[in-house]
Amino acid sequence: MPYVTEATLTDIAMDRWSNIPDARLRQVMVAAVKHLHAFVREVEPTKEEWFTAVDWLTRVGQKSDEKRQEMILTSDVLGVSMLVDAINNRRPSGATPSTVEGPFHIPNAPEIANGQNVTDGAPGVPGLVTGTIKGLDGKPIAGAAIDIWQTDGDGLYEAQREIDHAYMRGVYRSQADGSYIVRTVAPIGYTIPMDGPIGELMSKTTISHFRPAHIHFAVTAPGYHSLVTHLFVAGDEYIETDVVYGVKKELIAAPEYSLATKLPSMRTSSPAAAASPGRIDTRS
């Protein structure tokens, strides 16, 4: 058996982890050991720096709960979430692009009738989101589940409010013509949570910790690939510096205004394998 030296340790560790019976787990763990060792060799951390990093990761886990995922936020701000999303969503031409889910999705949102309000009295400028769910062939998809979640007019998600009921989230269903209408409030740009380990790290940089105004969509329909995406508001000051790298040009929609209602509206269409995002109408 070879004895450990600084020069031989990486090879010994990779060899040991190469004995995993499961081929995929073996591939992942050998690569993880290889690249983690390469990182350590490149930066040569002091013991104090190493234990600081261990403590930081521990606190990331401790900050997470059923409504907040600090580890996902860590992955988001490092650009890893978007890279994983891109690798796993290489879609055909014409399909609506995906983007990150983010750390604030809460499963089992209540179903809400088409055109009904998702806000539960939340602060903000009232508005509508309208759109059409279509397949790549352009045909409407009826009955698609459209799970939406967003911040309120104060820039806060349900997880950031001290409430015990569904707030600013719900599941709508597309109609026979693929259309849907969501009554909500206009999204606004907001800062990611800065009260945890990620905020502590971001405060030591000059990187913007803001996300541009957006609404989250998770669209599913039988026989179609699912879609997790956003609708971004054109002209938002953070559109080019999104802290989680989530903006894609196809997902940006410009508000439209109705003279009769003074209603800014943004359209998108979202297919579940080729969904088209919707339109946001924001009433003043």
Short mmCIF file of the C-alpha atoms (twelve columns), coordinates in Angstrom:
data_MODEL
# 
_entry.id   MODEL 
# 
loop_
_atom_site.group_PDB 
_atom_site.id 
_atom_site.type_symbol 
_atom_site.label_atom_id 
_atom_site.label_alt_id 
_atom_site.label_comp_id 
_atom_site.label_asym_id 
_atom_site.label_seq_id 
_atom_site.Cartn_x 
_atom_site.Cartn_y 
_atom_site.Cartn_z 
_atom_site.pdbx_PDB_model_num 
ATOM 1   C CA . MET A 1   0.000   0.000  0.000   1 
ATOM 2   C CA . PRO A 2   1.430   3.411  -0.926  1 
ATOM 3   C CA . TYR A 3   1.961   5.777  1.954   1 
ATOM 4   C CA . VAL A 4   0.485   9.255  1.936   1 
ATOM 5   C CA . THR A 5   2.523   12.280 0.911   1 
ATOM 6   C CA . GLU A 6   1.337   15.649 -0.334  1 
ATOM 7   C CA . ALA A 7   2.139   14.484 -3.853  1 
ATOM 8   C CA . THR A 8   0.376   11.095 -3.629  1 
ATOM 9   C CA . LEU A 9   -2.683  11.876 -1.482  1 
ATOM 10  C CA . THR A 10  -5.030  12.838 -4.323  1 
ATOM 11  C CA . ASP A 11  -4.308  9.699  -6.333  1 
ATOM 12  C CA . ILE A 12  -4.728  7.506  -3.249  1 
ATOM 13  C CA . ALA A 13  -8.065  9.121  -2.366  1 
ATOM 14  C CA . MET A 14  -9.347  8.872  -5.956  1 
ATOM 15  C CA . ASP A 15  -8.340  5.214  -6.097  1 
ATOM 16  C CA . ARG A 16  -10.134 4.485  -2.831  1 
ATOM 17  C CA . TRP A 17  -13.349 6.174  -4.006  1 
ATOM 18  C CA . SER A 18  -13.152 4.345  -7.342  1 
ATOM 19  C CA . ASN A 19  -14.251 1.110  -5.630  1 
ATOM 20  C CA . ILE A 20  -17.914 2.160  -5.361  1 
ATOM 21  C CA . PRO A 21  -20.121 -0.493 -7.053  1 
ATOM 22  C CA . ASP A 22  -22.636 2.012  -8.463  1 
ATOM 23  C CA . ALA A 23  -21.099 3.396  -11.670 1 
ATOM 24  C CA . ARG A 24  -22.716 6.850  -11.555 1 
ATOM 25  C CA . LEU A 25  -21.962 7.409  -7.875  1 
ATOM 26  C CA . ARG A 26  -18.391 6.268  -8.530  1 
ATOM 27  C CA . GLN A 27  -18.035 8.762  -11.394 1 
ATOM 28  C CA . VAL A 28  -19.418 11.618 -9.288  1 
ATOM 29  C CA . MET A 29  -17.334 10.927 -6.192  1 
ATOM 30  C CA . VAL A 30  -14.035 10.363 -8.007  1 
ATOM 31  C CA . ALA A 31  -14.553 13.635 -9.894  1 
ATOM 32  C CA . ALA A 32  -15.516 15.415 -6.656  1 
ATOM 33  C CA . VAL A 33  -12.349 14.233 -4.903  1 
ATOM 34  C CA . LYS A 34  -10.222 15.179 -7.916  1 
ATOM 35  C CA . HIS A 35  -11.591 18.713 -8.228  1 
ATOM 36  C CA . LEU A 36  -11.825 19.415 -4.485  1 
ATOM 37  C CA . HIS A 37  -8.186  18.449 -4.084  1 
ATOM 38  C CA . ALA A 38  -7.283  20.612 -7.102  1 
ATOM 39  C CA . PHE A 39  -9.114  23.564 -5.519  1 
ATOM 40  C CA . VAL A 40  -7.301  23.115 -2.206  1 
ATOM 41  C CA . ARG A 41  -3.938  22.820 -3.968  1 
ATOM 42  C CA . GLU A 42  -4.644  26.006 -5.935  1 
ATOM 43  C CA . VAL A 43  -5.710  28.243 -3.037  1 
ATOM 44  C CA . GLU A 44  -3.625  26.574 -0.289  1 
ATOM 45  C CA . PRO A 45  -5.924  27.585 2.591   1 
ATOM 46  C CA . THR A 46  -4.591  28.062 6.085   1 
ATOM 47  C CA . LYS A 47  -6.129  25.886 8.787   1 
ATOM 48  C CA . GLU A 48  -7.998  28.942 10.073  1 
ATOM 49  C CA . GLU A 49  -9.453  29.576 6.606   1 
ATOM 50  C CA . TRP A 50  -10.427 25.928 6.260   1 
ATOM 51  C CA . PHE A 51  -12.274 25.843 9.573   1 
ATOM 52  C CA . THR A 52  -13.945 29.160 8.719   1 
ATOM 53  C CA . ALA A 53  -15.240 27.543 5.528   1 
ATOM 54  C CA . VAL A 54  -16.450 24.472 7.430   1 
ATOM 55  C CA . ASP A 55  -18.246 26.687 9.948   1 
ATOM 56  C CA . TRP A 56  -19.822 28.706 7.125   1 
ATOM 57  C CA . LEU A 57  -21.173 25.584 5.411   1 
ATOM 58  C CA . THR A 58  -22.502 24.328 8.740   1 
ATOM 59  C CA . ARG A 59  -24.402 27.570 9.225   1 
ATOM 60  C CA . VAL A 60  -25.798 27.359 5.689   1 
ATOM 61  C CA . GLY A 61  -27.416 24.075 6.685   1 
ATOM 62  C CA . GLN A 62  -28.644 25.432 9.992   1 
ATOM 63  C CA . LYS A 63  -30.281 28.428 8.274   1 
ATOM 64  C CA . SER A 64  -32.378 26.173 6.036   1 
ATOM 65  C CA . ASP A 65  -35.871 25.003 6.970   1 
ATOM 66  C CA . GLU A 66  -39.103 23.907 5.277   1 
ATOM 67  C CA . LYS A 67  -39.657 27.407 3.861   1 
ATOM 68  C CA . ARG A 68  -36.104 28.598 3.217   1 
ATOM 69  C CA . GLN A 69  -33.269 26.778 1.458   1 
ATOM 70  C CA . GLU A 70  -29.969 28.534 2.104   1 
ATOM 71  C CA . MET A 71  -28.041 25.767 0.319   1 
ATOM 72  C CA . ILE A 72  -30.011 26.348 -2.883  1 
ATOM 73  C CA . LEU A 73  -29.347 30.069 -2.472  1 
ATOM 74  C CA . THR A 74  -25.633 29.259 -2.186  1 
ATOM 75  C CA . SER A 75  -25.802 27.308 -5.427  1 
ATOM 76  C CA . ASP A 76  -27.790 30.138 -7.043  1 
ATOM 77  C CA . VAL A 77  -25.364 32.979 -6.294  1 
ATOM 78  C CA . LEU A 78  -22.373 30.897 -7.429  1 
ATOM 79  C CA . GLY A 79  -24.031 30.307 -10.806 1 
ATOM 80  C CA . VAL A 80  -24.131 26.550 -10.233 1 
ATOM 81  C CA . SER A 81  -27.931 26.332 -10.232 1 
ATOM 82  C CA . MET A 82  -28.163 27.965 -13.658 1 
ATOM 83  C CA . LEU A 83  -25.432 25.701 -15.045 1 
ATOM 84  C CA . VAL A 84  -27.224 22.583 -13.791 1 
ATOM 85  C CA . ASP A 85  -30.487 23.954 -15.191 1 
ATOM 86  C CA . ALA A 86  -28.902 24.600 -18.598 1 
ATOM 87  C CA . ILE A 87  -27.402 21.099 -18.762 1 
ATOM 88  C CA . ASN A 88  -30.726 19.492 -17.872 1 
ATOM 89  C CA . ASN A 89  -32.926 21.643 -20.110 1 
ATOM 90  C CA . ARG A 90  -31.439 21.558 -23.584 1 
ATOM 91  C CA . ARG A 91  -34.741 22.204 -25.300 1 
ATOM 92  C CA . PRO A 92  -35.672 22.275 -28.989 1 
ATOM 93  C CA . SER A 93  -36.041 25.532 -30.871 1 
ATOM 94  C CA . GLY A 94  -39.307 27.268 -30.076 1 
ATOM 95  C CA . ALA A 95  -39.598 26.017 -26.517 1 
ATOM 96  C CA . THR A 96  -39.749 28.570 -23.722 1 
ATOM 97  C CA . PRO A 97  -36.372 28.618 -21.918 1 
ATOM 98  C CA . SER A 98  -36.145 27.405 -18.356 1 
ATOM 99  C CA . THR A 99  -34.448 29.180 -15.485 1 
ATOM 100 C CA . VAL A 100 -33.712 28.512 -11.821 1 
ATOM 101 C CA . GLU A 101 -36.451 27.526 -9.404  1 
ATOM 102 C CA . GLY A 102 -34.937 29.560 -6.571  1 
ATOM 103 C CA . PRO A 103 -35.050 28.860 -2.835  1 
ATOM 104 C CA . PHE A 104 -38.616 29.999 -2.110  1 
ATOM 105 C CA . HIS A 105 -40.835 27.502 -3.907  1 
ATOM 106 C CA . ILE A 106 -43.237 25.808 -1.486  1 
ATOM 107 C CA . PRO A 107 -44.938 22.639 -2.768  1 
ATOM 108 C CA . ASN A 108 -48.638 21.834 -2.563  1 
ATOM 109 C CA . ALA A 109 -49.887 25.338 -3.349  1 
ATOM 110 C CA . PRO A 110 -53.690 25.653 -3.347  1 
ATOM 111 C CA . GLU A 111 -55.592 25.494 -6.637  1 
ATOM 112 C CA . ILE A 112 -57.086 28.837 -7.650  1 
ATOM 113 C CA . ALA A 113 -59.823 29.352 -10.235 1 
ATOM 114 C CA . ASN A 114 -58.850 31.023 -13.487 1 
ATOM 115 C CA . GLY A 115 -58.908 34.810 -13.100 1 
ATOM 116 C CA . GLN A 116 -59.101 34.737 -9.320  1 
ATOM 117 C CA . ASN A 117 -56.770 36.615 -6.977  1 
ATOM 118 C CA . VAL A 118 -53.607 35.033 -5.574  1 
ATOM 119 C CA . THR A 119 -52.650 37.952 -3.330  1 
ATOM 120 C CA . ASP A 120 -54.779 37.454 -0.194  1 
ATOM 121 C CA . GLY A 121 -54.698 41.205 0.394   1 
ATOM 122 C CA . ALA A 122 -50.967 41.571 -0.208  1 
ATOM 123 C CA . PRO A 123 -49.517 45.062 -0.684  1 
ATOM 124 C CA . GLY A 124 -48.659 46.156 -4.206  1 
ATOM 125 C CA . VAL A 125 -50.004 47.526 -7.477  1 
ATOM 126 C CA . PRO A 126 -52.900 45.300 -8.639  1 
ATOM 127 C CA . GLY A 127 -52.502 43.615 -11.986 1 
ATOM 128 C CA . LEU A 128 -53.111 40.641 -14.243 1 
ATOM 129 C CA . VAL A 129 -50.869 37.989 -15.717 1 
ATOM 130 C CA . THR A 130 -52.293 36.453 -18.878 1 
ATOM 131 C CA . GLY A 131 -50.813 33.937 -21.244 1 
ATOM 132 C CA . THR A 132 -51.272 30.786 -23.272 1 
ATOM 133 C CA . ILE A 133 -49.875 27.301 -22.777 1 
ATOM 134 C CA . LYS A 134 -49.014 25.704 -26.116 1 
ATOM 135 C CA . GLY A 135 -47.106 22.722 -27.438 1 
ATOM 136 C CA . LEU A 136 -44.235 23.008 -29.879 1 
ATOM 137 C CA . ASP A 137 -46.777 22.429 -32.642 1 
ATOM 138 C CA . GLY A 138 -48.546 25.639 -31.603 1 
ATOM 139 C CA . LYS A 139 -51.675 23.847 -30.411 1 
ATOM 140 C CA . PRO A 140 -53.128 24.952 -27.066 1 
ATOM 141 C CA . ILE A 141 -52.772 22.680 -24.049 1 
ATOM 142 C CA . ALA A 142 -55.870 22.513 -21.873 1 
ATOM 143 C CA . GLY A 143 -55.703 21.637 -18.193 1 
ATOM 144 C CA . ALA A 144 -52.008 22.374 -17.700 1 
ATOM 145 C CA . ALA A 145 -51.102 23.077 -14.077 1 
ATOM 146 C CA . ILE A 146 -49.508 26.521 -13.725 1 
ATOM 147 C CA . ASP A 147 -47.863 26.837 -10.317 1 
ATOM 148 C CA . ILE A 148 -46.945 30.479 -9.736  1 
ATOM 149 C CA . TRP A 149 -45.185 32.192 -6.842  1 
ATOM 150 C CA . GLN A 150 -43.776 35.664 -6.410  1 
ATOM 151 C CA . THR A 151 -43.003 38.446 -3.978  1 
ATOM 152 C CA . ASP A 152 -45.601 40.919 -2.803  1 
ATOM 153 C CA . GLY A 153 -45.326 44.670 -3.326  1 
ATOM 154 C CA . ASP A 154 -42.816 44.857 -0.473  1 
ATOM 155 C CA . GLY A 155 -40.495 42.405 -2.209  1 
ATOM 156 C CA . LEU A 156 -41.189 39.557 0.238   1 
ATOM 157 C CA . TYR A 157 -42.122 35.920 -0.339  1 
ATOM 158 C CA . GLU A 158 -44.384 33.862 1.898   1 
ATOM 159 C CA . ALA A 159 -41.316 32.322 3.561   1 
ATOM 160 C CA . GLN A 160 -40.235 35.800 4.655   1 
ATOM 161 C CA . ARG A 161 -43.576 36.629 6.255   1 
ATOM 162 C CA . GLU A 162 -44.737 35.353 9.630   1 
ATOM 163 C CA . ILE A 163 -47.891 33.723 8.296   1 
ATOM 164 C CA . ASP A 164 -49.287 30.217 8.420   1 
ATOM 165 C CA . HIS A 165 -51.214 30.078 5.143   1 
ATOM 166 C CA . ALA A 166 -50.479 30.144 1.409   1 
ATOM 167 C CA . TYR A 167 -49.498 33.655 0.311   1 
ATOM 168 C CA . MET A 168 -48.614 34.966 -3.144  1 
ATOM 169 C CA . ARG A 169 -48.662 31.469 -4.595  1 
ATOM 170 C CA . GLY A 170 -51.191 29.154 -6.198  1 
ATOM 171 C CA . VAL A 171 -51.893 26.676 -8.983  1 
ATOM 172 C CA . TYR A 172 -54.000 27.759 -11.967 1 
ATOM 173 C CA . ARG A 173 -55.256 25.611 -14.851 1 
ATOM 174 C CA . SER A 174 -55.104 26.506 -18.523 1 
ATOM 175 C CA . GLN A 175 -58.473 26.738 -20.271 1 
ATOM 176 C CA . ALA A 176 -59.635 24.862 -23.382 1 
ATOM 177 C CA . ASP A 177 -57.812 27.400 -25.568 1 
ATOM 178 C CA . GLY A 178 -54.659 27.131 -23.429 1 
ATOM 179 C CA . SER A 179 -55.199 30.534 -21.849 1 
ATOM 180 C CA . TYR A 180 -54.895 31.496 -18.208 1 
ATOM 181 C CA . ILE A 181 -55.471 34.645 -16.167 1 
ATOM 182 C CA . VAL A 182 -53.819 35.339 -12.824 1 
ATOM 183 C CA . ARG A 183 -54.943 38.271 -10.706 1 
ATOM 184 C CA . THR A 184 -52.009 39.450 -8.599  1 
ATOM 185 C CA . VAL A 185 -49.826 42.470 -7.832  1 
ATOM 186 C CA . ALA A 186 -46.931 43.733 -9.915  1 
ATOM 187 C CA . PRO A 187 -43.627 42.092 -8.983  1 
ATOM 188 C CA . ILE A 188 -40.745 44.319 -7.903  1 
ATOM 189 C CA . GLY A 189 -37.001 43.808 -7.774  1 
ATOM 190 C CA . TYR A 190 -35.677 42.697 -4.425  1 
ATOM 191 C CA . THR A 191 -32.561 41.722 -2.542  1 
ATOM 192 C CA . ILE A 192 -31.864 38.106 -1.733  1 
ATOM 193 C CA . PRO A 193 -31.956 37.376 2.021   1 
ATOM 194 C CA . MET A 194 -28.919 39.022 3.588   1 
ATOM 195 C CA . ASP A 195 -29.519 37.805 7.151   1 
ATOM 196 C CA . GLY A 196 -27.712 34.478 6.730   1 
ATOM 197 C CA . PRO A 197 -24.343 33.049 5.680   1 
ATOM 198 C CA . ILE A 198 -24.891 34.001 2.022   1 
ATOM 199 C CA . GLY A 199 -25.617 37.609 2.963   1 
ATOM 200 C CA . GLU A 200 -22.487 37.604 5.110   1 
ATOM 201 C CA . LEU A 201 -20.441 36.436 2.126   1 
ATOM 202 C CA . MET A 202 -22.080 38.776 -0.393  1 
ATOM 203 C CA . SER A 203 -21.467 41.781 1.881   1 
ATOM 204 C CA . LYS A 204 -17.735 41.218 1.439   1 
ATOM 205 C CA . THR A 205 -18.034 41.665 -2.348  1 
ATOM 206 C CA . THR A 206 -19.148 44.348 -4.801  1 
ATOM 207 C CA . ILE A 207 -21.562 41.921 -6.508  1 
ATOM 208 C CA . SER A 208 -25.171 43.113 -6.698  1 
ATOM 209 C CA . HIS A 209 -27.371 41.116 -4.340  1 
ATOM 210 C CA . PHE A 210 -30.593 42.080 -6.125  1 
ATOM 211 C CA . ARG A 211 -32.933 40.153 -8.388  1 
ATOM 212 C CA . PRO A 212 -34.935 41.958 -11.089 1 
ATOM 213 C CA . ALA A 213 -38.737 41.952 -10.863 1 
ATOM 214 C CA . HIS A 214 -40.154 38.591 -11.920 1 
ATOM 215 C CA . ILE A 215 -42.846 35.966 -11.399 1 
ATOM 216 C CA . HIS A 216 -42.043 32.255 -11.089 1 
ATOM 217 C CA . PHE A 217 -43.826 29.624 -13.184 1 
ATOM 218 C CA . ALA A 218 -43.767 25.832 -12.940 1 
ATOM 219 C CA . VAL A 219 -45.857 24.390 -15.771 1 
ATOM 220 C CA . THR A 220 -46.804 20.715 -16.034 1 
ATOM 221 C CA . ALA A 221 -49.129 18.820 -18.359 1 
ATOM 222 C CA . PRO A 222 -49.520 15.095 -19.126 1 
ATOM 223 C CA . GLY A 223 -47.417 14.062 -22.109 1 
ATOM 224 C CA . TYR A 224 -45.200 17.160 -22.011 1 
ATOM 225 C CA . HIS A 225 -41.886 18.026 -20.423 1 
ATOM 226 C CA . SER A 226 -42.313 20.218 -17.365 1 
ATOM 227 C CA . LEU A 227 -41.097 23.807 -17.394 1 
ATOM 228 C CA . VAL A 228 -39.728 25.929 -14.552 1 
ATOM 229 C CA . THR A 229 -39.181 29.510 -15.639 1 
ATOM 230 C CA . HIS A 230 -39.698 33.208 -14.848 1 
ATOM 231 C CA . LEU A 231 -41.336 36.196 -16.450 1 
ATOM 232 C CA . PHE A 232 -39.090 39.261 -16.052 1 
ATOM 233 C CA . VAL A 233 -40.202 42.889 -16.270 1 
ATOM 234 C CA . ALA A 234 -38.400 44.756 -19.048 1 
ATOM 235 C CA . GLY A 235 -36.541 47.877 -17.959 1 
ATOM 236 C CA . ASP A 236 -35.913 46.707 -14.405 1 
ATOM 237 C CA . GLU A 237 -32.679 48.228 -13.096 1 
ATOM 238 C CA . TYR A 238 -31.302 44.802 -12.111 1 
ATOM 239 C CA . ILE A 239 -32.111 42.997 -15.357 1 
ATOM 240 C CA . GLU A 240 -28.426 42.814 -16.381 1 
ATOM 241 C CA . THR A 241 -27.004 42.013 -12.943 1 
ATOM 242 C CA . ASP A 242 -29.358 39.331 -11.615 1 
ATOM 243 C CA . VAL A 243 -27.555 37.867 -8.606  1 
ATOM 244 C CA . VAL A 244 -28.572 34.306 -9.555  1 
ATOM 245 C CA . TYR A 245 -27.790 34.665 -13.307 1 
ATOM 246 C CA . GLY A 246 -31.383 33.736 -14.174 1 
ATOM 247 C CA . VAL A 247 -32.299 36.262 -16.889 1 
ATOM 248 C CA . LYS A 248 -32.681 35.073 -20.479 1 
ATOM 249 C CA . LYS A 249 -33.751 37.521 -23.172 1 
ATOM 250 C CA . GLU A 250 -36.698 35.361 -24.263 1 
ATOM 251 C CA . LEU A 251 -38.186 35.663 -20.762 1 
ATOM 252 C CA . ILE A 252 -38.276 39.476 -20.661 1 
ATOM 253 C CA . ALA A 253 -41.679 41.067 -21.271 1 
ATOM 254 C CA . ALA A 254 -42.430 44.772 -21.566 1 
ATOM 255 C CA . PRO A 255 -45.492 46.119 -19.703 1 
ATOM 256 C CA . GLU A 256 -48.393 47.291 -21.843 1 
ATOM 257 C CA . TYR A 257 -50.811 49.966 -20.630 1 
ATOM 258 C CA . SER A 258 -54.530 50.255 -21.257 1 
ATOM 259 C CA . LEU A 259 -55.884 53.806 -21.438 1 
ATOM 260 C CA . ALA A 260 -59.230 52.564 -20.156 1 
ATOM 261 C CA . THR A 261 -57.821 50.897 -17.056 1 
ATOM 262 C CA . LYS A 262 -54.368 52.497 -16.800 1 
ATOM 263 C CA . LEU A 263 -53.220 48.919 -16.768 1 
ATOM 264 C CA . PRO A 264 -49.621 47.991 -17.616 1 
ATOM 265 C CA . SER A 265 -49.678 44.525 -19.089 1 
ATOM 266 C CA . MET A 266 -46.931 42.062 -19.975 1 
ATOM 267 C CA . ARG A 267 -47.536 39.101 -22.249 1 
ATOM 268 C CA . THR A 268 -45.702 35.842 -22.518 1 
ATOM 269 C CA . SER A 269 -46.769 32.394 -23.640 1 
ATOM 270 C CA . SER A 270 -45.448 29.208 -22.079 1 
ATOM 271 C CA . PRO A 271 -45.587 25.669 -23.397 1 
ATOM 272 C CA . ALA A 272 -44.913 22.771 -21.068 1 
ATOM 273 C CA . ALA A 273 -42.490 21.435 -23.585 1 
ATOM 274 C CA . ALA A 274 -42.797 24.597 -25.531 1 
ATOM 275 C CA . ALA A 275 -44.636 26.862 -23.202 1 
ATOM 276 C CA . SER A 276 -45.097 30.522 -23.864 1 
ATOM 277 C CA . PRO A 277 -44.833 32.819 -20.842 1 
ATOM 278 C CA . GLY A 278 -47.701 35.233 -20.329 1 
ATOM 279 C CA . ARG A 279 -48.662 38.823 -20.091 1 
ATOM 280 C CA . ILE A 280 -48.596 40.942 -16.997 1 
ATOM 281 C CA . ASP A 281 -51.151 43.716 -16.630 1 
ATOM 282 C CA . THR A 282 -50.416 45.958 -13.700 1 
ATOM 283 C CA . ARG A 283 -53.212 48.225 -12.629 1 
ATOM 284 C CA . SER A 284 -52.536 51.564 -11.024 1 
# 
